[in-house]
Protein backbone atom coordinates (compact mmCIF):
# COMPACT_ATOMS: atom_id res chain seq x y z
CA UNK A 1 0.00 0.00 0.00
CA UNK A 2 2.89 2.36 0.65
CA UNK A 3 4.15 1.80 -2.90
CA UNK A 4 0.69 2.46 -4.35
CA UNK A 5 0.24 5.55 -2.17
CA UNK A 6 3.62 6.89 -3.29
CA UNK A 7 3.88 5.71 -6.93
CA UNK A 8 0.37 4.64 -7.93
CA UNK A 9 -0.63 1.14 -8.98
CA UNK A 10 1.46 1.52 -12.14
CA UNK A 11 4.53 1.77 -9.91
CA UNK A 12 3.94 -1.65 -8.35
CA UNK A 13 6.49 -4.22 -9.40
CA UNK A 14 7.84 -7.22 -7.56
CA UNK A 15 11.09 -5.33 -7.17
CA UNK A 16 9.55 -2.13 -5.70
CA UNK A 17 7.37 -4.07 -3.28
CA UNK A 18 10.29 -6.23 -2.17
CA UNK A 19 12.46 -3.15 -1.70
CA UNK A 20 9.73 -1.46 0.37
CA UNK A 21 9.36 -4.58 2.54
CA UNK A 22 13.14 -4.98 2.77
CA UNK A 23 12.92 -8.48 1.32
CA UNK A 24 14.56 -10.16 -1.66
CA UNK A 25 12.54 -9.97 -4.88
CA UNK A 26 12.21 -13.75 -4.79
CA UNK A 27 10.00 -13.40 -1.68
CA UNK A 28 7.35 -11.42 -3.52
CA UNK A 29 7.45 -13.64 -6.60
CA UNK A 30 7.13 -16.72 -4.38
CA UNK A 31 3.92 -15.48 -2.72
CA UNK A 32 2.46 -13.56 -5.67
CA UNK A 33 2.64 -15.12 -9.12
CA UNK A 34 1.78 -11.85 -10.84
CA UNK A 35 1.33 -8.15 -10.21
CA UNK A 36 -2.44 -8.69 -10.51
CA UNK A 37 -2.25 -11.24 -7.69
CA UNK A 38 -0.31 -8.76 -5.58
CA UNK A 39 -2.78 -5.96 -6.28
CA UNK A 40 -5.73 -8.26 -5.55
CA UNK A 41 -4.16 -9.19 -2.21
CA UNK A 42 -3.62 -5.52 -1.37
CA UNK A 43 -7.22 -4.62 -2.23
CA UNK A 44 -8.55 -7.59 -0.28
CA UNK A 45 -6.53 -6.65 2.80
CA UNK A 46 -7.72 -3.04 2.64
CA UNK A 47 -11.36 -3.99 2.24
CA UNK A 48 -11.09 -6.49 5.11
CA UNK A 49 -9.56 -3.87 7.41
CA UNK A 50 -12.07 -1.19 6.41
CA UNK A 51 -14.99 -3.60 6.80
CA UNK A 52 -13.79 -4.61 10.25
CA UNK A 53 -13.71 -0.96 11.35
CA UNK A 54 -17.30 -0.38 10.20
CA UNK A 55 -18.43 -3.69 11.71
CA UNK A 56 -16.87 -2.63 15.02
CA UNK A 57 -18.93 0.57 14.93
CA UNK A 58 -22.07 -1.47 14.27
CA UNK A 59 -21.29 -3.85 17.15
CA UNK A 60 -20.37 -1.12 19.64
CA UNK A 61 -23.03 -0.59 22.28
CA UNK A 62 -24.80 2.76 22.43
CA UNK A 63 -23.16 6.05 21.64
CA UNK A 64 -23.60 8.33 18.67
CA UNK A 65 -22.59 6.07 15.81
CA UNK A 66 -22.95 8.70 13.10
CA UNK A 67 -20.55 10.92 15.04
CA UNK A 68 -18.14 8.00 15.49
CA UNK A 69 -18.27 7.32 11.75
CA UNK A 70 -17.76 11.01 10.94
CA UNK A 71 -14.66 11.06 13.14
CA UNK A 72 -13.38 7.91 11.43
CA UNK A 73 -13.92 9.51 8.01
CA UNK A 74 -11.97 12.62 9.00
CA UNK A 75 -9.21 10.44 10.41
CA UNK A 76 -9.00 8.37 7.22
CA UNK A 77 -8.39 11.53 5.19
CA UNK A 78 -5.46 12.63 7.32
CA UNK A 79 -3.04 11.83 5.78
CA UNK A 80 -4.77 10.81 2.55
CA UNK A 81 -2.08 8.51 1.07
CA UNK A 82 -3.58 5.20 2.17
CA UNK A 83 -7.09 6.20 1.12
CA UNK A 84 -5.80 7.38 -2.24
CA UNK A 85 -4.16 3.98 -2.75
CA UNK A 86 -7.41 2.23 -1.85
CA UNK A 87 -9.37 4.25 -4.39
CA UNK A 88 -6.78 3.48 -7.03
CA UNK A 89 -7.13 -0.23 -6.30
CA UNK A 90 -10.92 -0.01 -6.43
CA UNK A 91 -10.73 1.68 -9.82
CA UNK A 92 -8.51 -1.15 -11.05
CA UNK A 93 -11.18 -3.59 -9.92
CA UNK A 94 -13.58 -1.99 -12.40
CA UNK A 95 -11.47 -3.47 -15.20
CA UNK A 96 -10.58 -6.67 -13.33
CA UNK A 97 -13.72 -8.53 -12.25
CA UNK A 98 -11.69 -11.03 -10.21
CA UNK A 99 -10.77 -8.19 -7.85
CA UNK A 100 -14.36 -7.10 -7.22
CA UNK A 101 -15.07 -9.84 -4.70
CA UNK A 102 -12.93 -7.93 -2.21
CA UNK A 103 -15.40 -5.03 -2.22
CA UNK A 104 -18.52 -7.10 -1.42
CA UNK A 105 -17.86 -7.36 2.33
CA UNK A 106 -17.22 -3.63 2.36
CA UNK A 107 -20.59 -2.86 0.82
CA UNK A 108 -22.28 -5.25 3.26
CA UNK A 109 -20.58 -3.55 6.22
CA UNK A 110 -21.81 -0.15 5.05
CA UNK A 111 -25.33 -1.52 4.55
CA UNK A 112 -25.30 -3.01 8.06
CA UNK A 113 -24.30 0.37 9.45
CA UNK A 114 -27.18 2.06 7.61
CA UNK A 115 -29.70 -0.53 8.79
CA UNK A 116 -29.14 0.69 12.35
CA UNK A 117 -31.01 3.83 11.32
CA UNK A 118 -33.43 2.67 8.65
CA UNK A 119 -35.01 -0.39 7.14
CA UNK A 120 -35.74 1.45 3.89
CA UNK A 121 -33.77 -0.44 1.18
CA UNK A 122 -33.37 2.68 -0.95
CA UNK A 123 -31.92 4.73 1.93
CA UNK A 124 -29.55 1.86 2.83
CA UNK A 125 -28.37 1.70 -0.78
CA UNK A 126 -28.07 5.48 -0.98
CA UNK A 127 -25.87 5.56 2.12
CA UNK A 128 -23.67 2.64 1.03
CA UNK A 129 -23.07 4.20 -2.35
CA UNK A 130 -22.65 7.74 -1.04
CA UNK A 131 -20.06 6.91 1.61
CA UNK A 132 -17.21 6.30 -0.83
CA UNK A 133 -18.24 9.38 -2.80
CA UNK A 134 -17.97 11.53 0.31
CA UNK A 135 -14.45 10.28 0.92
CA UNK A 136 -13.48 10.73 -2.73
CA UNK A 137 -14.74 14.31 -2.66
CA UNK A 138 -12.75 14.77 0.55
CA UNK A 139 -9.61 13.69 -1.30
CA UNK A 140 -10.35 16.19 -4.06
CA UNK A 141 -10.99 19.11 -1.69
CA UNK A 142 -8.28 21.69 -1.06
CA UNK A 143 -9.08 21.33 2.64
CA UNK A 144 -10.47 17.94 3.76
CA UNK A 145 -13.88 17.99 5.45
CA UNK A 146 -13.95 17.96 9.23
CA UNK A 147 -15.74 15.39 11.36
CA UNK A 148 -18.47 18.00 11.94
CA UNK A 149 -18.99 18.41 8.20
CA UNK A 150 -19.11 14.65 7.67
CA UNK A 151 -21.53 14.27 10.57
CA UNK A 152 -23.91 16.82 9.02
CA UNK A 153 -23.94 14.81 5.78
CA UNK A 154 -24.37 11.50 7.59
CA UNK A 155 -27.35 12.85 9.54
CA UNK A 156 -28.95 13.84 6.26
CA UNK A 157 -28.30 10.45 4.68
CA UNK A 158 -29.37 8.54 7.83
CA UNK A 159 -31.87 10.67 9.74
CA UNK A 160 -33.27 9.60 13.09
CA UNK A 161 -36.52 7.63 12.90
CA UNK A 162 -39.37 10.06 12.39
CA UNK A 163 -37.18 12.30 10.22
CA UNK A 164 -35.62 14.43 12.96
CA UNK A 165 -31.85 14.57 12.48
Secondary structure in CASP SS format (residue, H / E / C, confidence):
PFRMAT SS
TARGET T0000
AUTHOR 0000-0000-0000
METHOD secondary structure of the structure
MODEL  1
X C 1.00
X H 1.00
X H 1.00
X H 1.00
X H 1.00
X H 1.00
X H 1.00
X C 1.00
X H 1.00
X H 1.00
X H 1.00
X C 1.00
X C 1.00
X H 1.00
X H 1.00
X H 1.00
X H 1.00
X H 1.00
X H 1.00
X H 1.00
X H 1.00
X C 1.00
X C 1.00
X C 1.00
X H 1.00
X H 1.00
X H 1.00
X H 1.00
X H 1.00
X H 1.00
X H 1.00
X C 1.00
X C 1.00
X C 1.00
X H 1.00
X H 1.00
X H 1.00
X H 1.00
X H 1.00
X H 1.00
X H 1.00
X H 1.00
X H 1.00
X H 1.00
X H 1.00
X H 1.00
X H 1.00
X H 1.00
X H 1.00
X H 1.00
X H 1.00
X H 1.00
X H 1.00
X H 1.00
X H 1.00
X H 1.00
X H 1.00
X H 1.00
X H 1.00
X C 1.00
X C 1.00
X C 1.00
X C 1.00
X C 1.00
X H 1.00
X H 1.00
X H 1.00
X H 1.00
X H 1.00
X H 1.00
X H 1.00
X H 1.00
X H 1.00
X H 1.00
X H 1.00
X H 1.00
X C 1.00
X C 1.00
X C 1.00
X C 1.00
X H 1.00
X H 1.00
X H 1.00
X H 1.00
X H 1.00
X H 1.00
X H 1.00
X H 1.00
X H 1.00
X H 1.00
X H 1.00
X H 1.00
X H 1.00
X H 1.00
X H 1.00
X C 1.00
X H 1.00
X H 1.00
X H 1.00
X C 1.00
X H 1.00
X H 1.00
X H 1.00
X H 1.00
X H 1.00
X H 1.00
X H 1.00
X H 1.00
X H 1.00
X H 1.00
X H 1.00
X H 1.00
X H 1.00
X H 1.00
X C 1.00
X C 1.00
X C 1.00
X C 1.00
X C 1.00
X C 1.00
X H 1.00
X H 1.00
X H 1.00
X H 1.00
X H 1.00
X H 1.00
X H 1.00
X H 1.00
X H 1.00
X H 1.00
X H 1.00
X H 1.00
X H 1.00
X H 1.00
X H 1.00
X H 1.00
X H 1.00
X H 1.00
X H 1.00
X H 1.00
X C 1.00
X C 1.00
X C 1.00
X C 1.00
X C 1.00
X C 1.00
X H 1.00
X H 1.00
X H 1.00
X H 1.00
X H 1.00
X H 1.00
X H 1.00
X H 1.00
X H 1.00
X H 1.00
X H 1.00
X C 1.00
X C 1.00
X C 1.00
X C 1.00
X C 1.00
X C 1.00
X C 1.00
X C 1.00
END
